[in-house]
Amino acid sequence: MNTLVTFNPVTVGPNDTLAHVLRLMGEYEMHHVPVVGDDFQLLGILSDMDVSRYMTEQPSGVEGAGWDDACGLPAAGVLMTRDVASVDEEFAPLVALQTMLKRHVHSIPVTSQGRLRGIITSRDFLREFAEHAPRTARCPVAKIMSAWRPTIRHDAAPQEAIELLELHQTRYLGVTDGVRAIGVLSQRQLGGARRLELVGEDDSSDNLMIENTSNSVGSLLPQNHAVIEPLRTLADAAAHLAAGKSDGLAVVEPSGKVVGMLTATDLLRAMSLELARHA
């Protein structure tokens, strides 16, 4: 399934500044960037979740005030995740997908003798699931949807959502406008909310400032609310998630009654079972 792989992906080196990494993430709308050494040896991956964790560990008030590069922002090699599972060029899609599910990650590098060749993401699998529509993909959403999780209002601050996720030990929250279910918010989307935005035109330490501009849960959802009816197909749901910035859909009956949620993880598990049947 070479169609799953993005070959020669955008990369950074271990000494590249966090400012440079953030610019690339924003420019290419990426959640994760491979970190490579000489001759493209894979050293690790830096994700917006890694950046979010770093932000959380900083002294109170630093985030709102902004930083400049002279304050000692860490390089990519310091923040990256080093224990990275990868697959070789002859990978079986089932192995790659099962590894992603087991590790709760959304990307997996493709390597040859330790050298980075490409990367596969959860959205690549969802796109494949939607386009090829195997038997499982023609099932209704109601067959595999999850229970409706704890909810949060769309106008709540991202920090409130982070605390609610930790309280209920879940990776997903339902989002409402106070009356209706309008979407699903994932832990990963909140990691993106903590991704800092750069103010300034280059990466020089003289004028680089960084600040977090996400101010509400609703701003993290697609503009067209992430809702699907229970009798729509899994292929429809996969296409919706592959194309948008949401990691889940509220499952709502035509009457407006919310009956559950369908997450990217639910769909990836269904695809894993489909691949296992044909292995």
C-alpha positions, 0 to 999 in steps of 0.5 A: 500500500504505497498510497499510504506512505508520504515519501521524503517527508518534511524533517528537522535536525536535532539542533533546529530551533523550536521556532523553526519546527513550529513554522514548519508545522504551521506551514504544512499543517502537520502534527508531527515532524521526524527528527533526523541526523546525518544521512537521514538516520531517524532519531525521533519524532517531535509532535505538537503533543510534545510541545504541549507537554513542554508548555505545561511544565513551564512556570505559570504566566510564561505562556501568556507573556510570550517568549523570545528565542533568547530565553532558551527555547529548547531544540528539536532534539531535546523535546522529541520522542526518542522511543519511536516505533517504525516499519520497514519499506516492505511493511504490512499495513496491518502491522503498521496500523496495529502498532499505531493503535497499541502505542496510541500514536497517529503516525509511524515512520517508514525506514530502510536500515534506520534511514527515514524513507517516509511516514504514514499517518492515521489520516492516510489510513482513514483516507484509504478506508473511505476511498476503497470502502471494504465491506466493513466500511459499508456498515452503519456508524451505529454498529461501532460507535462509542458511548457519548463521553463527558461534555464541555461547552464550545465556549469553554477554555482549552485548559478546562477541556484538558482538566476534564480529560484528565479527570475522566481519564479519557481521550475524547470529549463531547462538545455542545453549544449548551443545547445540541451536540456539535462535535467531538474534541480529542486529546490530540486536538488539544495538543494542537491548541497548545501549539504556539503561534509565532509572531515575527517574520523569521526565526532570529532571536531578536524579534521572535515572540511566541504566544498561544492564541487558542481561546475556546474549545469551539475554535478547535472544531471544524467550521461545519459541525462534526456531526453524523447520523447513525445510519450513515456508513463508516466510509462516509465518516472516514472521509469526513475525518480524513478531510477535516481537522476533527478526530471524532464525530457526534452521532446524532439522530435526525430528531437531534438526539445524541446517541454516541460518538464515532472517533478516529480510533473506532474507525482505525480499529474497524480497519484493523479487523478488516485487514486481519480478516484478509491477512 
